[in-house]
Amino acid sequence: MKVTVDFDCTPEEARRFMGLPDLTPVHQAYIERMQKAASEGLTPEYFTEIMKTWGPMSEGTMNMWRTMFDQMSGGGKKK
């Protein structure tokens, strides 16, 4: 036996029905930070700070990101 149920609702209605949290303020804060970064330009320090807020990383991983960003921005040492 197969039963199919269709719900016609907005994403907001579905979120409330499922009891999921409203992440609109978090999303808005993220968008504002990304707009600021785009308008002011990314510095290696700002990029490092963003990566730290995205999740726990070891110092080795942070060094990898710093090196990669320096090379992309032309700040790395050329051989």
N, C-alpha and C positions, 0 to 999 in steps of 0.2 A: 504494500500500500504506500502511496506517495501523496503527501499533502504539501501544497504550495500556498504560502501566505504572502501577499504583497502589502507593504505599508506605503502610503503616500504622505510623506512628511518632509519638512525641511531638515537640514543638518542640525539646526538648533533644537528642533523638537525631538529628533532622534537622540541627541546628547542628553537632554533632560529626561527622556523616557528611560534611557539606559543608566541614568544616575551618574554620568561622567562629569568631572569638574569643568567649569568654564575657564578656559585658558586664554580668553581674549586679552586680559591685561598683560600676560606674559608674552603673547604674540605681538602686541602693540609695542612693548618695551624692546623686543628683539628688532622689530622693523625700524624703530627710531634709532637704535644703535647702528644698524646697517646703513641707514640713510646718512647718519653723521659720518661714518667711516667713508662712505662713497663721496661725500661732499668735501671732506677735509683731507682725504687721502690716507691710505694705510701706512703707518710706520711700523717697523719691526716690533717696537714696544707695545703698540696697540694690538697688533696681531697676536703677540704672545699673551696679552691679557685676555683677549677673546678666547683663545684656545684653552686657557686655564679655566674659564667659566663653562666651557662646553663639556668638561668631564675631567676626571682624575687622570693625570698622565705622569709618567716618570720623567725624571730629568733628561734621560736619554731620548725619549720621544720629543720632548720640548726642544732639545738641541737639534734633532733632525728637522723639525719644522722651521726653526730659526735659520738653519743652513739653507734649506730649500727656499725660504722667503728671501734671504739675502741674495741668493743666486738669481732669483726671478727679478728682483728689483735692481740688480746691478751693483749691489753693495758688497757682494762677496769678493774674495781675492781671486784674481785671474791668474792662471798658471801659464 
